[in-house]
């Protein structure tokens, strides 16, 4: 990979870096987290060239070991896409590329939260759970994958995964329930499929694949291009300059959807390929899940900018204007989501689209501080999922 391609990856996937550093920060673990953290988005290490032993031809779609997997990323490749060296709270994972450290406990100070703070806790597997998995496992098991919106900028008990667990348990007296939250900031379709392999011993009866419209499409597309040996598109200097300025204005707005909008706007010829490859990865997720005896629900979480804000956040407005985005541009992500969800349903997949639910709210259910789902957003997601997931759970 030449320096031009490396620069493009750094720019195109800067939202993944931004979310990861924002989410975990660079402060020491024992210090309270103070909302947002200063960002440092820059060049990333180049992945090593593929060798004969690591080529896709030597791999399989149904691996036993991660190194045998068609989609396996080496530690060096994972560093390129997930910038692990910038985040002391994550480590390399051979199935998922990167994962949260296990057994972490620290406090976020968060002015918008009803308690003005919340505790971030992981179990020994690095999941946003207060406890380790039971042995033997619980009666009803749901595996949930997603990005930082799924991981949750809230207390563990407030995440839609754990609220889903509560709702299922209330409707199934006498049954034990585990909904396992494997979400992490910067994840996308690649990591969601990896979660199925990493947690296959959990033997989930239902897998919830949470798709975030803000950045999942574009960030996965560049992983796909790398694995397939495709060429990265060239960004014109004037667009590159504009993008850098927008990152300086609001890295969180860029990470939560404006960067993806800018990509789809600048590269019209990539809109269908980006959607096509997202679909293929979702179908692979469905195939692997069914092979493991697991039902799948595709949950669509819209970007906060797919919804009307009665009082937009000022820095978001400035970033939007810096990118020179028009009203027409804001339909591009929704169009990609519509296309993906419709094609999944055509192939018999179960989908839950949160856009109508969120649009009925007087104010979009995201923190104004950084545009992640707020506590209300998590509750709405859990309630939308519960009847669908409950209907899929097997009763012995």
C-alpha positions in Angstrom: 0.0 0.0 0.0 1.5 3.4 -1.0 1.4 6.5 1.1 -1.5 8.0 -0.9 -3.7 5.0 0.0 -2.5 5.1 3.6 -3.5 8.7 3.9 -6.9 8.0 2.4 -7.5 5.2 4.9 -6.6 7.5 7.7 -9.1 10.1 6.4 -11.9 7.8 5.4 -11.8 5.8 8.6 -11.0 8.7 10.9 -14.4 8.3 12.5 -13.3 4.8 13.8 -10.3 6.4 15.4 -12.4 9.3 16.7 -15.0 7.0 18.3 -12.4 4.8 19.8 -10.5 7.6 21.5 -13.6 9.4 22.4 -15.1 6.3 23.9 -12.2 5.1 25.9 -10.0 8.2 26.2 -6.4 8.4 27.0 -6.7 9.2 30.7 -5.5 6.8 33.4 -8.1 4.2 34.4 -8.4 5.4 38.0 -9.3 8.9 37.0 -12.9 9.9 36.2 -13.7 10.4 32.6 -14.7 14.0 31.8 -17.1 13.7 28.9 -15.2 14.1 25.7 -11.5 13.7 25.2 -9.1 15.7 23.0 -8.8 13.9 19.7 -5.6 13.2 17.7 -6.6 11.9 14.3 -3.6 11.2 12.0 -1.8 8.7 9.8 -1.9 5.1 10.7 0.7 2.3 10.2 0.6 0.6 6.9 -0.4 -3.1 6.9 2.2 -5.6 5.8 2.0 -7.0 2.2 0.1 -10.3 2.0 2.3 -13.4 1.9 1.5 -16.7 0.2 0.5 -18.3 3.5 -1.8 -15.4 4.4 -3.5 -15.0 1.1 -7.3 -15.4 0.8 -6.8 -18.4 -1.4 -5.4 -20.4 1.6 -8.4 -19.6 3.8 -11.9 -20.8 4.3 -15.3 -19.2 5.1 -15.9 -21.9 7.8 -12.7 -21.8 9.9 -11.9 -23.6 13.1 -9.0 -21.3 13.9 -9.0 -17.6 13.2 -5.9 -17.8 11.0 -7.8 -20.0 8.6 -10.6 -17.5 8.1 -11.1 -15.7 4.9 -11.7 -12.4 6.8 -8.8 -12.8 9.3 -6.8 -9.6 10.0 -3.3 -9.9 11.4 -2.4 -7.6 14.3 -0.6 -5.2 11.9 -3.7 -5.1 9.6 -6.0 -4.6 12.6 -3.9 -1.7 13.8 -4.4 0.0 10.5 -8.2 -0.1 10.7 -8.7 0.1 14.5 -5.7 2.2 15.7 -5.2 0.0 18.8 -1.9 1.7 19.6 -3.8 5.0 20.3 -6.2 3.3 22.8 -4.7 1.7 25.9 -8.1 0.1 26.7 -8.3 -2.3 23.8 -6.3 -5.3 22.6 -6.0 -7.3 19.4 -8.5 -10.1 19.0 -7.9 -12.7 16.2 -11.7 -13.0 15.4 -12.9 -9.5 15.9 -9.8 -7.5 15.1 -9.9 -5.6 18.4 -11.8 -5.9 21.7 -12.1 -4.1 25.0 -9.9 -5.2 27.8 -11.5 -7.4 30.4 -12.4 -6.6 34.0 -12.3 -2.9 33.7 -14.2 -0.5 36.0 -14.1 3.3 35.7 -16.4 6.2 35.9 -17.6 8.6 33.3 -18.7 12.0 34.3 -21.6 12.9 32.0 -23.6 16.1 32.5 -26.5 15.0 30.4 -27.0 11.7 32.2 -29.8 11.7 34.8 -27.2 10.9 37.5 -24.5 13.1 35.8 -22.2 10.1 35.7 -22.2 6.4 35.0 -19.9 3.4 35.5 -18.2 1.7 32.6 -17.6 -2.0 33.5 -16.5 -5.0 31.5 -16.4 -8.7 32.3 -13.4 -11.0 31.8 -14.4 -11.4 28.1 -14.2 -7.6 27.5 -18.0 -7.3 27.2 -20.1 -4.6 28.7 -21.5 -6.8 31.4 -21.3 -6.8 35.2 -20.7 -10.5 35.4 -19.0 -13.4 33.6 -20.9 -15.9 31.6 -22.6 -18.6 33.6 -21.5 -22.3 33.4 -23.7 -24.1 32.5 -25.1 -21.3 30.3 -28.5 -19.7 31.0 -31.6 -21.1 29.4 -32.2 -18.3 26.9 -29.2 -16.7 25.2 -29.0 -13.7 22.9 -25.7 -12.4 21.4 -25.7 -8.7 20.5 -23.1 -7.1 18.3 -22.7 -3.5 17.4 -20.5 -0.4 17.6 -20.3 2.3 20.3 -24.1 2.8 20.3 -24.5 -0.8 21.2 -21.7 -0.8 23.7 -23.4 2.1 25.3 -22.5 5.6 26.5 -24.4 4.8 29.7 -24.4 2.3 32.6 -24.4 -1.4 31.7 -27.9 -1.9 33.0 -29.1 1.0 30.8 -27.8 -0.4 27.5 -30.4 -1.8 25.1 -28.8 -5.2 25.4 -29.3 -5.4 29.1 -32.7 -3.8 28.9 -33.7 -6.4 26.3 -32.5 -9.1 28.8 -34.8 -7.6 31.5 -37.8 -7.4 29.2 -37.3 -11.0 27.9 -36.9 -12.3 31.5 -40.1 -10.5 32.6 -42.0 -12.4 29.9 -40.4 -15.8 30.6 -40.8 -16.5 34.3 -38.9 -19.5 35.4 -36.3 -19.2 32.6 -32.8 -17.7 33.0 -31.8 -15.2 30.3 -28.5 -13.8 29.1 -28.2 -11.1 26.5 -24.5 -10.6 25.9 -23.3 -7.1 24.8 -20.2 -7.5 22.6 -20.4 -3.9 21.2 -17.3 -1.6 20.8 -16.6 1.8 19.4 -15.4 1.6 15.8 -17.0 -1.8 15.0 -18.8 -2.6 11.8 -19.9 -5.5 9.7 -16.5 -7.2 9.8 -16.5 -7.2 13.7 -20.1 -8.3 13.8 -19.3 -11.5 11.9 -16.2 -12.0 14.1 -18.4 -11.9 17.2 -20.3 -14.9 15.9 -17.1 -16.9 15.8 -15.6 -15.6 19.0 -18.7 -16.4 21.0 -19.9 -19.5 19.3 -19.4 -21.5 22.5 -22.0 -19.3 24.1 -24.4 -21.0 21.6 -26.7 -18.1 21.2 -30.3 -18.8 20.1 -30.6 -15.3 18.6 -28.0 -13.0 17.2 -28.8 -9.3 17.1 -26.6 -7.6 14.5 -26.9 -3.8 15.2 -26.1 -1.7 12.1 -25.3 2.0 12.7 -26.1 4.1 9.7 -23.5 6.8 10.6 -20.4 4.9 9.6 -20.8 1.2 9.3 -21.1 1.2 5.5 -18.0 3.2 4.7 -15.7 1.8 7.4 -16.5 -1.8 6.4 -16.0 -1.0 2.7 -12.3 -0.2 3.3 -11.7 -3.4 5.1 -13.4 -5.2 2.2 -11.1 -3.4 -0.3 -8.1 -4.4 1.7 -9.1 -8.1 1.9 -10.1 -8.2 -1.7 -7.0 -6.4 -2.9 -9.1 -3.5 -4.4 -7.9 0.0 -5.2 -8.8 2.9 -2.8 -10.4 5.9 -4.4 -8.5 9.1 -4.6 -9.8 12.1 -2.7 -9.3 15.4 -4.5 -7.1 17.8 -2.5 -9.9 20.4 -2.1 -12.2 17.7 -0.6 -9.4 16.4 1.6 -8.8 19.9 3.0 -12.5 20.5 3.6 -12.7 17.1 5.4 -9.8 18.0 7.7 -11.4 21.3 8.5 -14.7 19.6 9.4 -12.9 17.2 11.7 -11.4 20.2 13.5 -14.8 21.8 13.9 -16.5 18.6 15.2 -14.8 15.2 15.2 -17.9 13.7 16.9 -20.3 14.9 14.2 -17.9 13.6 11.6 -17.6 10.2 13.4 -21.4 9.9 13.8 -22.4 10.4 10.2 -21.1 13.5 8.4 -18.0 11.7 7.1 -20.0 8.9 5.6 -22.4 11.4 4.0 -19.3 13.2 2.6 -18.0 10.0 1.2 -21.2 9.0 -0.5 -21.6 12.5 -1.9 -18.1 12.7 -3.3 -18.0 9.2 -4.8 -21.4 8.6 -6.5 -20.0 5.5 -8.4 -19.2 3.8 -5.0 -22.7 4.0 -3.6 -24.0 0.8 -5.0 -20.7 -1.2 -4.4 -20.7 0.0 -0.7 -24.3 -1.1 -0.3 -23.6 -4.4 -2.2 -20.7 -5.4 0.0 -22.5 -4.5 3.2 -25.3 -6.8 1.9 -22.9 -9.7 1.2 -21.4 -9.4 4.7 -24.9 -9.5 6.2 -25.8 -12.6 4.2 -22.6 -14.2 5.4 -23.5 -13.3 8.9 -26.9 -15.0 8.4 -25.3 -18.0 6.8 -22.8 -18.5 9.6 -25.5 -18.0 12.3 -27.8 -20.5 10.7 -24.9 -23.0 10.5 -24.5 -22.5 14.2 -28.2 -22.9 14.9 -28.8 -19.3 15.6 -31.6 -17.0 14.4 -30.6 -13.4 13.2 -32.2 -10.0 13.7 -30.7 -7.1 11.8 -31.3 -3.9 13.9 -30.9 -0.6 12.1 -29.8 2.3 14.3 -30.0 5.6 12.3 -27.4 8.3 12.3 -28.5 11.2 14.5 -28.4 13.3 11.3 -31.0 11.1 9.5 -33.6 12.7 11.9 -34.7 16.3 12.2 -33.4 18.2 15.2 -35.6 21.0 16.5 -32.5 22.8 17.8 -29.4 21.5 16.1 -26.1 21.5 18.0 -24.0 24.5 16.9 -20.8 22.5 16.2 -22.7 20.0 14.1 -24.1 22.8 12.0 -20.7 24.3 11.5 -19.2 20.9 10.4 -22.1 20.4 8.0 -21.6 23.8 6.5 -17.8 23.3 6.3 -18.4 20.1 4.2 -20.9 22.1 2.1 -23.5 19.4 2.6 -27.0 20.1 1.0 -30.4 18.8 2.1 -30.3 16.3 -0.8 -27.0 14.8 0.5 -28.7 13.9 3.8 -30.9 11.3 2.0 -27.9 9.3 0.9 -27.3 7.3 4.1 -31.1 6.6 4.5 -31.2 5.5 0.8 -28.3 3.1 1.5 -30.1 1.7 4.6 -33.4 1.4 2.7 -31.6 -0.6 0.0 -29.8 -2.9 2.4 -32.8 -3.6 4.6 -35.1 -4.2 1.6 -32.7 -6.7 0.1 -32.2 -8.5 3.4 -36.0 -8.9 3.7 -36.2 -10.2 0.2 -33.8 -12.9 1.3 -35.9 -13.9 4.3 -34.0 -11.9 6.9 -35.7 -10.3 9.9 -35.1 -6.6 10.3 -36.0 -4.0 12.9 -35.7 -0.4 11.7 -35.5 2.2 14.5 -36.1 5.2 12.3 -39.9 5.4 12.6 -39.6 4.9 16.4 -37.0 7.6 16.8 -38.7 10.0 14.4 -41.8 9.9 16.6 -39.8 11.3 19.5 -40.1 15.1 20.1 -36.3 15.2 20.2 -34.0 12.6 18.6 -32.8 10.2 21.4 -29.1 11.0 21.3 -26.8 12.8 23.7 -26.2 16.4 22.5 -22.7 16.1 23.9 -21.5 13.7 21.3 -24.5 12.2 19.4 -24.5 8.7 20.8 -27.7 7.1 21.9 -28.9 8.4 25.2 -30.8 6.4 27.9 -34.1 7.0 26.2 -32.6 5.7 22.9 -31.5 2.5 24.5 -34.9 1.9 26.0 -36.6 2.5 22.7 -34.3 0.0 21.0 -34.8 -2.6 23.6 -38.6 -2.3 23.4 -38.5 -2.5 19.6 -36.4 -5.6 19.7 -38.1 -7.5 22.5 -41.2 -8.9 20.7 -39.1 -9.9 17.7 -36.4 -11.6 19.7 -38.8 -13.3 22.2 -40.7 -14.9 19.3 -37.4 -16.5 18.1 -36.3 -17.9 21.4 -36.7 -21.6 21.8 -38.6 -22.9 24.8 -37.5 -26.4 25.9 
